[in-house]
């Protein structure tokens, strides 16, 4: 039974995480950005200036989240 167990070393796990985490992060950011932009303009009673203002706020908070995650 022991021959079926796969032993992972720390370097291999670290390398996989180095590759996987950025793809997951960029996927989440891209998905949120591309879903948020059209939806805010399709909502009732949302004017163009209000929708653009929401986009500015979203971008500011997204940049803060990116900076906090990097450091």
N, C-alpha and C positions, 0 to 999 in steps of 0.2 A: 504494500500500500504506500509506502514512503517513496517509491520511485515515481509516483504520479504527482507528488508535490513539487511545485516550482518554487525555487528559492530565489528571491529578488534581492539584489544588493542595493545599498543606499544610492550609489551612483546611477544605477539604472532608473530607479524611481525618480530621482532628482531630474534626470535628463528628460524623462517622459513628461514630468510636470512643467519643465521649461518649455516644452513644445506645446503642450495641451492648454495651459492656462492662458497664454495670449490669444489663441484662437477662440476660446470660450469667451474671453473678455471682449474681443472685437466683435464677435457674433452678437453678444448681448447689446453692446452699444449701437451697432448697426441696426439691429432689429428694432430697438426702441426708437431710434432716430427716424427710420423709414416708416414706422407705423404711426408715430406721433405727428409727423408733419401733415399728412393728408387728413387724418382724423380730426384735427383741431379746426380745419376749415370746413368740414362737413357737419359739424355740430350746429344745432339751431342757435340763433341769436349771437353767433360769434362773428364779429366784423373783422375786416382785414387788419386794421391797426391792433385790435385786441389779439388776434391770432399771431401776428408778428411779435407783439410784446411777450406773449407766452413762449414763443420760440427763443427769444433773447434770454428770458429767465431760465428756460430749460438748458440752454447752452452754457450759461454761467455756472449752474449747479453741476452740469456734466463735467466741465473743466475742473471744478473743485474736487469732484469725486476722483477724476483721473490723477490729479496731483497728489491727493491724499493716499491713493493706492500705490503710487510710485515710491513715496518716501516712507 
